[in-house]
């Protein structure tokens, strides 16, 4: 009886550690996804401007998403220069 009780306590402890780890990773993945969506929206808005057509691919979305407005403006300036 005591061995089963100790086993259940250890099982609950290990399960809680694993769930905590999974939730931390899930939170990070959701934050990265939110940055990519924000970058895609910013690039879509800036492509409405006449004379600027920045291709929307994974690299430009990442730069725009993680760089924010500054990253998007930097992409627009680089597009106009080159």
N, C-alpha and C positions, 0 to 999 in steps of 0.2 A: 504494500500500500504506500509506504513512504517512498519507495523507488519510483513508482508511477507518478507521485506528486512532484518529486524533484524533476523528473523527466518533463512533465507538463510545464513547470515553471521555466526550465531551460528552453523548452520549445517556444514559449511565449516571448521570452527575452530575445531569442535569435530572430523570431518573426518580427518583433518590433524594430530591431536594428535594421533588418532587411527592408522593411516598409519605409523607415526613415530615409534610407539610402535611395530608394526608388523615388520617393517624393522630392528629394533634393535634385535628382537628375531630371525628373519631369518638370520641375520649376525652371531649370536652366534651359531645357528644350523649348518650353513655352516662351521664355524671354527671347530666345534666338528667333523663333518663328514670328514673334511680334515685331522684332526689328526688321526682318525680311519683308513682312507685309507693309510696314511703314515706308521702307525704302522703295517698294514697288509703287505705292501710292504717290510718293514724292516724285519719282521719275515719270509717272503718268501725268502728273500736274505740270511738270516742267516741259514735257513733250508737247503740250498744248500751245506753248509760246511759239510764234513764227520764227523760223530760221534755226531752231534748235531741235535736233532729233537724236537723242542719246539712245543707243540700242539697249533694250531691256534684256539683260542676261544675268546670270548668277553673280558675276563679279561686280557689275554696276549696281545691282540691287543690294549686295553686301556693303559696298562702299557707301551707298546712299542711306541704307538702313542704320549702319553703325556710326556713320559720320553725321547723320542728321541733315539739317538744312545746310550746314557748312560743307559736308561731303557732296551734297547734290549741287551746290553752287560751284564747288571745285570741279566736279565732272562737267558742268556746263561750260566753265571757263576753258578747261582743257579741250572740250569738243570744239569750241570756237577758235582756239589757237591752232589746233591740228586739224 
